[in-house]
Amino acid sequence: MIAKTDSFEVRTRGRGSYEITGEVARILGASGLREGLVTVFVRHTSASLVIFENADPSARDDLHEFLDRLAPDGQAWHVHTMEGPDDTASHLRMTVTRTSETIPVAGGRMALGTWQGIFLLEHRHAPHRREIVVSVLGTDAHH
């Protein structure tokens, strides 16, 4: 049985999506896991994770527009605005997405679909450093 946890940092340039599939795959490969699960977790309340289309960037443009319409910045009813007009909106965007994703591992690779990638969604306008924690659990080639 293999159970390992590692982490990495993503430096964002502000609101948007940042593909992290390659870094998760690197950690998975280094673990020696062949069959099991990899869990990816973001340790923040104004950023989140999604598995999304990674072939055509226009799909992500539509996701960004959707989130802008769903949770716009600076609404009159927002109370939590200590860090600016995107404060409440960033937290609301996080609640309708996810802080973790769990992906099956088969043959040492994530069982993602052809056009699927793992993305960090930065919900704040300012650049941030986001910590991503990756845990793998399962068996190696010998078990």
Secondary structure as GFF3:
##gff-version 3
##sequence-region A 1 143
A	DSSP	beta_strand	2	11	.	.	.	ID=ss1
A	DSSP	beta_strand	16	19	.	.	.	ID=ss2
A	DSSP	alpha_helix	21	31	.	.	.	ID=ss3
A	DSSP	beta_strand	35	42	.	.	.	ID=ss4
A	DSSP	beta_strand	47	53	.	.	.	ID=ss5
A	DSSP	alpha_helix	57	70	.	.	.	ID=ss6
A	DSSP	alpha_helix	87	96	.	.	.	ID=ss7
A	DSSP	beta_strand	100	106	.	.	.	ID=ss8
A	DSSP	beta_strand	109	110	.	.	.	ID=ss9
A	DSSP	beta_strand	116	122	.	.	.	ID=ss10
A	DSSP	beta_strand	129	139	.	.	.	ID=ss11
###
